[in-house]
Amino acid sequence: MKVLMTGGTGYVGSHAVAALQQAGHGVRLLARSPEKVQPNLSPLGAKADEVEIVSGDVMEARSVTSAVEGCDAAVHAASIYSLDSRRAAELMRVNVEGTRTVLESAVRAGLDPVVYVSSAVCLRPARPGEPLGPDSPVRETTSPYGRSKAEAERVARRMQEEGAPVTIVYPARSGAPATPTWANNTRSPRTSSAAGSRCSRRAGSRSWMPGTWARRSPRSWNRARVPGGTWCRAAS
């Protein structure tokens, strides 16, 4: 299948591109800086010359509409990460409105599944001491980045509740010094391996993002094989 990828030159996105290619999928990137594709993908073993590139931005509805055309599935990993309070408005625009634009455009075009890369930072335990997981409530936080990811999470969950084929994944930690898009290692929150095991069996699939959980709508990934283990949740 052909998969649209946003944020494909970033850390998580570049690894996802490499894994999607290894699984036999074609990849189209929506990229603001096409010149970054080759240097960021090639060190990971990805075939950058086989990646289709659409120059554009997640904030440009026309670019997104053009990018989703002819694709079968989408992975939205593009976002801004910053703890600078002066960028709060920009974070909300890109991380929330950009997410809304990509997810809605992909669903409207009939793509299935549509995967949104969320973050464990927007989750909180349902009760004190309870491990985090894909069913955890959305967390209220004072950081501009955390607020933007929490609101984007609500956008994705509302679409799930409406029956859209949206899957949400929650990277808990990422980092690898050998990659060009090196990000600092972060400690993952306490999680329940037993719950993760049950969900992985229920999903009947694998994840190309090791160390993540997934919250999935009933139809998500029915037609896609996604290569490592995830946590999953079928939306009501």
N, C-alpha and C positions, 0 to 999 in steps of 0.2 A: 504494500500500500504506500501511497505518497503522504508524507507527514509534514505539515507546516510547523516550523519551529521558530519561536521568537526568543530572543536572548541567547541565540545559538553561539555567539562568540564569548559568552560569559563562562564562568566556572562550571556550574551545573549544566547549562545548556550545551556547552561544547562536548562534555562527556556523554550527554544524552544523544547528540548527533552521532558520535562515534559508535555508540551502542546500537542505535537504530539502524545504521548502515550494516553493522555486523549481523543484525537480525534479518537482513535482506530487504529493509524498507528504503524507499527513495525519500530524500529530504529536500525540502525547500525552506530557505531561510528568509525571514523578513529582517533585514539588517540596516541599521542607520549608517554603519561604516563598513561597506563591503570589503575594503582593503584589509580588515582585521580577520577575515574568514580564513585565508590560507595560513598565516602565522599562528593562529589560535587552534586550528583543527589538525593540521598536519602532525604536530608532535604527539598527538593522541592516537595516531594510526588511522584517522579518518581520511577519506578520499575527498579532499576539498574540491578537486576539479570535477567531481561528480555531484556536488551540491548545487542545486538551483538557487539563485540569489535574486530576491526582489528587494530593491532599494526602497526603504521607507521607514516609517515610525509608527509605533502602536497608537500614537495620538492622532494619526491621520486616518480617518475612516476610509478614505478612498484607497490608500495604500493597503490597508488591512483587507478590504473587500477584494482587491486584485490578488492579494497573496493567498487567500483561502480558495479562490476559484480553481477547480480541478484537483483539489486535495481530498484525501479520504479521512484524515484525522489531523488533530492539531495539538501541539504542546506549547503552552504559554509560560515561558520562564523569564521574560524580560521584566525588569524592575530596577528601581534605583535603591541602593542601600546607602544610607547616611544617617548619622546621629546628630547632624547639624540642625538645630532648631530653626535656623534661618531658611532652610530648604523645605520647611513643613508643607507649604502650599504646593511646591513642585512634586513632593513625594505623593501627596494626595491625588494630584492630577495624573501622574504617570502610573502609580501603583494601583490606584482605584479606577479612574476613568479609562486608563489604558487597558486594564484587565476587562472592564465591562465591554469596551469596544471589540477586543479580540474574541472574547467568549461569545458574545451575542452574534458577531459576524460569522463565526465558525458554526454555531448552532443553526443560524438562519440558512447557511449554505448547505446544511445537511451533513456536516462532518461528524463522525462518530468512531472513536471517542474524542472528546475535547478535554485535554488535561491541563489543569491549572497548578502551577508550582507555588504552593503556599509556604508557610514557615511555622515551625514549632513555637516561634516567638509569640504567635497570636493565640495560643491555646493556654488554658488554665485547668488545673484539676477540678473535677466536679465537686469533690470533697477534700478536705485537708489530708494530705498524705497519699492520695490516690494517684496512681501512675497516669501520665498523659497518654492519649491515644486519639485516633481519628474521631471518636465520639465526644471528646472533651469540649466544653463550652468555649466560646470565643472570649479571649481575655481583653480586658480594658487596661491600657497602658499609657504612660505619660510620654513615652518616646515618640517622636514624629514618625519614625520608621514603623514601630510597632502599631501605632494607630492606623497607618495606611494599610498595612498587611491585614489588620483585623477587619477593616471596612471592606477590603477586597475579598476577604474570606466570606463575609456576609453576602456579597454579590454572588459568589460562586455557589454558596449553599442555597440561596434563594432560587437560583436556576435549577439546582438539583431537585428542590421541592416542587418545582413546576414541571418536572419530568424530563429536563434536558439531559443529554448523555454526557454529563460533566463528571470528571474524576478529579479529586483534589489530592495532591501528594504533599507531605510535610517533611522536608529535609530537616533533620535534627542536628546534623553536623556535616561539615564539608571541609576539605583541605588536602592538598597534595603538593609538596614543594617542587616536584618534577614537572609540573604543568605550567604553561605560560600565563594562565589566569589564576595563579595561586591566591587562595584566600586563607585567612587565618583559621586555624583549627579552633573549634568551639566545643565545649562539653555538651553532650546531649542530655536532655531531661531524663529522669528515671522512667523507665517503660516496663511494661509487662510482657515478657517473652511468651508466656502461655497464651495471652490474648492474641499476640501477633501471629503465633502459630495457627491458632484456630482460624483467624481471618485469612491467612495465606491459603489454607486449604480450601476455604470457601470460595475465594476468588478464582482458584483454578488457573492462575497465571503467575508470571514472574515479573519482576520490576527491573528496569534498566537503571534505577537509582538506588543502589544498596544503602541501607540505613534510613529508609524513609517509611512512612505509613501512607496509606491511601484511603481516602473516603470516596466511595464510588456510587454512582447512580446505577439502577438495575441493569441498564443496557451497556454500560461502559466496558470497553475492552472485549466485548463479545466477539469482535472480528479481528482483534489485534493480539499478537503474542508480544508481550513486553518483557525482555530479558532481565535476577537477583531476588529477594523476597520483599514483599510489601505487607503493610497492614491495610485492611480495606474495610469499608463500611458501605452497605447498600442503602442509599437514601430511600425514604418512604415515598 
